[in-house]
Amino acid sequence: MSVPGKGPRPGPLGLSGDQVTVAALLALEFAPPLPQEIPALALARRPGVTATRAAGQGHVIRELRPFAEGDDPRFLDAAASARAGAPQVRGFHEDREGNLLLIADFRRPMLWGSQARFRSVAAAEILMRLGWQAMSGGGAVGLVTLSDQGLEVTRPRARHSGMSRIAAHLARVHASALAATAAGAVTPDLDQQLASALRHAPSGAMVALASGLDQPGPRLTAVLAALSQRGPAALLLIEDPLERAAPAEALPTRRPGRTEAELLSLQSLPESRSRRASDLHLPGLKVARIAADNLTAGAAA
């Protein structure tokens, strides 16, 4: 839905308008701390590549696997590398690394905004800032994007090289999603894509989903319950200003494929959005309502 005369205007921080760029996402490493209303993402511990010593235990090797970008070269295994003909790295138990899987909803219903930016752009910013927060704590960050074109996955990686991959992935898929709106692609239900996305979540990883929950599908509640049961999870409800404080008058809108404008009343939207958030109380699922126009404002549900 587009509102004539209400296009996105530059926002006060981070990304603005309808574009997601790699440069802007990388610059978010130095953005101010996120507001307290946004759920704290305590990274889950997982087996990985950093050797640590727990009380009463030594360094127990969990696996040998091919060296990947972001791995610590100190843990290369010379003998295993010689046998395999390629660098092999040792993985240890009791790792201090944590995995964070970001899920960005870039389906067609997210690609609109009435003021500072599109909801999809706000989703990219909040997820990238959470990713930088995780990386600064030594975590590995992965990404799944949902769009009308399907799922795309970037596996968790640590350090700046991992975040560079996340930024490139977000910018590329968002640009593709915008370009596809003119092609009239069919928008899949959120429950279908989210269920597929969860198959890419490492065991015990923290999962953060940024979405407006539009076109949810009949099984969304069940999929969110599965998300909350598999490990720590946060749902970031991205809301446009019109969803949080609707104007008193009906607004002229123009739907895809139509040339004439029609009036649309949004009076019931804020109440329905508030009710939706309060209905999402699931054990293990942290919910926050995020104002798309200003990420310094939010409300925990």
N, C-alpha and C positions, 0 to 999 in steps of 0.2 A: 504494500500500500504506500502510495506517495501522497504527500499533502502539498498542493500547489502553494508556493510562496513560503514554505516552511522547510526549506532545504537545510542540510547540516551547515553549521557555522563553526569556525575554529574554536576548539575547546581550550580550557585554561592549562591543562597539562597533558603530557603524553601524546597519543595519536588523536587526530581530528579528521572530520570530514568522512569520506567514504573509502579512503585508501589505507592499506596496511603495507608499510615499506620495511625492508630489512634494516635500513639505517635507523629508523625511528624505534624499532623493536630493540636493537642492540643498545641504543642510548638509554633505554629504560633500566639498565643496570644501575644507573645513578639517580633514579627517580626517588622521591621521598618515600618513607616507610608507608606501608598500606595502613588504612584506618583500622582501629581496634574492632569495629563491627564485623570485619571480614574474618571468617573462621581461621584460626591459627592452624597451619598445616604442619603438624609434627610428623616428620618423616619416619617411615617405618624402617626398622633395621632389616637387612637382608644379607644373605651370603654374597660375596663379591670378590673384589680383587685387592682389597687393602688388608694387610696382615695386622692384627691387633692381638694383645695378650689379655685374656680374661683371667680373673682371680682363680688360681689353682689349675690353669690349663696352659698348654703351650700353643704353638702355631700349628693348627691342624689343616692340612691341605684338603680342600673340598673337591677340586677338579683341575684338570689341565685343559686349556681351550685355546683356539687361535687368538693371537693378539689383535685387539681392536683399538681404534682411535679413542683416546681418553684413558686407556689403561696405563698403569704405572710401569715404566720400563724396568724398574728395580726388581720386578717379580717375574721377569722372563726366565724361563727354564732352558738352559743351554742344551742339555742332553735331549729333552723332548723336542726342542726346535730342530736339532740336527737330525733326529729320526724322522720328523715330519717334513723336513725340507722347507719349513716356514716358521716364523716366530710363534712360540707357544708361551702362554702366561699361566702362572699358578693362581688359583683362586683359593681363598681361605675362609674358614668359618669365623664368626664373631667380627664381622665387618662393621665399620662405623658409617659406611655409606648408606644412603637411603634412596629409594626409588620414588619418583613422583611422575605419574602419568597425567598429562593434560589432555582434555578432550574439548575441542572447539566446535561449536555448532555454527557452520557457515551455510546452512540450508537457506533457501530463498526467503522464508519468513523473517530471518535475522537481518536481511540486507535492506534495512531502512532506518531512518532516524529523523526526528523533527527539529533538532537543535544542534548540539555540538558535534555529534557524530552518529554514524550508523551503530546499531546495537552489535553487529558483528565486529566492528572495529573496537568497541569497548570490550568485547569478549577477548579479542586478541591481546589487548593491553593488559587486562587483569591476569590472564594466564601467563603472559610473558613475565610480568612482575613477580608472580608466584614462582615461576621457574628460576629467575635470578635469585630469589630468596633461598630456594632449595640448593642451588649451585653454590652459593656463598657458604652454606653449611656443610659442603662436601658431598652433596647428593648428586644422583644421576637423574636426568630429566628426559622423558619421552613424550610423544605427541601423537594423538589420533585426531584427524579432522573429519567432520561429517559435512557432506555437501550433496547437492542434487546429482553430482557426478559419482558419488560413492565415497568409500573410506580411503584415506591414505595414512600410512603409519611411519613414524620415525622412532626407532627403538631407543631406549634410554641410554644416554651418554653423559659423562661427567665433564666438568671444566668448560672453558669458554668455547672450545670446539663443538661441544654438544649443544650449547645454547645458540651457536651460529647456525647449526642445522635446524634447530627449532624455528629460528627467525625466518630462514629461507623457506621452510615448509609453510609456515603461516602466511607469508606474503604471497607465495606462488598459488596456493589453493584459494585464498581470498580473491585474488585477481581473476582466477578462472571462474569462481562462483559468480562474480559480478558480470563477467563476459557472457556467461551462460544464461543470464536472466532473459536476454533477448531471444534465446533459442526456444523458450517455452518448455524446458525440461520438467519432468514430473518430479515433485518433491516427495521423497520417501518419508514415512512416519518415523518419528524420533525413536520409538521403542525398538524398531527393527535395527536401525543403525547403531543405537547404543548397545544393544545386546551383542552385536558383532564386535564393537569396539572393546568391550570388556574381555573378550578372548585374548586381547593383546596386552592386558594388564599383568605384569609380573606378580607372582604370589606375594601377598603382604604389602604391596606397594600402596602408597597414598594415591587416590584418584581425585582430580578436580575437574568437574564438568561446568562449562560456561554455556548457558543456553537460555532462551526465552520460553522453552517448553511448548512452543507452537506446534500444531499438528502432532500431538503426542502419540497417537495410536492407542489401541485398546489395552495394551499390556505394559504401558509405561510404569504404572505403580509397581507391578511385579518386577520389572527390570531394575527400578530404583531400589527395591528391597534386596534384590540379588547383589546390587552394587554395595549397599550398606553392610551386607553380611560377609562379603569377601575381604573386607579390610577397611581402614580409615577412608572416609569419603567426604567430599565437600561439593555441594550444589550451589553454584553462583547464578542466581536468577537475574539476568540482564534486563533492565526495564528502562524504556524510553520515558522522558518527562511526561508525555501524554498518558502513559500508563500509571503514573504516580499521582498526577494532579490534572484531571481532564478539564478542558475549557468548558464554560457554561454553554456556549453556542455550538451548534452542529458545524462541522468543517466540510468544505468541498473536497472530495477525493476523486481520484481517477484510477480505476482498476486496469490491470493488464489486458490489452486487446480492445479496450473501449476508448473512444475519443471524447465522449461527453463526461462531465463531472457529475457527481451525485453527493448529496449531503449525508454525513455520517455523524451520529451522536456517540460520544465516548463517555457519557456521564457514568455509566455503570462499570467502566473499566478499572478504576482504582480499587473499588470494593472487591471486584472479582479477583484482581491480582493479590490483594491482601489475603483474601480467603484461600486462594490457591497455595500461598506460602505457608499458611497456618495448617493446611491439610497435609503437608509433606513431612510430618513428624515420624521419622523412621529411626529405629535404634541404629546408632553408628553413622547417621547421615547428618552432617552439619549443613544448614541452609542459610544463605545470606542473600538479601535483596540488594542488588547493585544498581545505582543510578548511572545510566549510560552516559549522561552529560557531565558527570563529575564524580570521579572515583574516590574523592575524599569524603563522599557521603554514601552511607549504606545503612541497612537495618538488618540485624540478625533476626532470623525467624525461629 
